[in-house]
């Protein structure tokens, strides 16, 4: 993961390990799991240390829930990162695909 991030100077933030594994299955290795929808201060410091050109916030769209935590978390993470990064480097994306429920 770290080699891919350093090479591209880009990272994709996702909520879960499952999201990371899905990206890996599709050949995308420059991703980091936030373990939920709240970016920790440790994770923010780590991102700062990487001197990134682009950060994609790709949280799940929980539109079927009363509270859309993915959307709210993406916005909160974006605002937190704005304190440290140029807004032109941040790309908040709320995944629009409905996840299949079993």
WOQUI-V827451 format. One record per residue. RES is the residue in one letter. BURIAL is + if it has 24 or more other ideal C-beta (glycine too) atoms within 12 Angstrom, else -. Layout:
RES & BURIAL
RES & BURIAL
This chain:
X & -
X & -
X & -
X & -
X & +
X & -
X & -
X & -
X & -
X & +
X & +
X & +
X & +
X & +
X & +
X & +
X & -
X & -
X & +
X & +
X & -
X & -
X & +
X & -
X & -
X & -
X & -
X & -
X & -
X & +
X & +
X & +
X & +
X & +
X & -
X & -
X & +
X & +
X & +
X & -
X & -
X & -
X & +
X & +
X & -
X & -
X & +
X & -
X & -
X & +
X & -
X & +
X & -
X & +
X & +
X & +
X & +
X & +
X & +
X & +
X & +
X & +
X & -
X & -
X & -
X & -
X & -
X & -
X & -
X & +
X & +
X & +
X & +
X & +
X & -
X & +
X & +
X & +
X & -
X & +
X & +
X & -
X & -
X & +
X & +
X & -
X & -
X & -
X & +
X & +
X & +
X & +
X & +
X & +
X & +
X & -
X & -
X & -
X & -
X & -
X & -
X & -
